[in-house]
Amino acid sequence: MTWTGAFTMPPIIIGCDLSRAFLDLCVDAGPTTSQIRNTPAAVGKWADTIDPSTLVVFEATSGCDGAVMAALDTRRIAYARVNPR
């Protein structure tokens, strides 16, 4: 299938480095980062602050991404689960 439409980059991209305990977050490759606990409650609270047009990008890791995917899916926020290589 060939893509014939226009592609528009989202206005905000959040990079997310995952671990079982924490998420390290960086917005648009900015100079500052933040960290939240990797729990459903903490991730849900963070996801509530995300603009719906944002794209969240994180690595596909062994089971560390469940809370993130659930929170983003529930809020219909786009994400890309990418190969860490």
Number of C-alpha atoms within 10 A of each C-alpha: 3 4 6 6 6 6 7 6 10 12 10 16 18 18 21 21 18 21 15 13 10 17 23 15 20 18 16 13 12 8 7 9 12 10 12 14 16 21 17 14 12 16 20 18 13 15 18 13 8 16 12 15 14 17 21 23 17 22 17 16 16 10 10 19 20 13 17 24 19 14 20 21 13 11 15 11 18 16 18 13 13 11 9 8 5
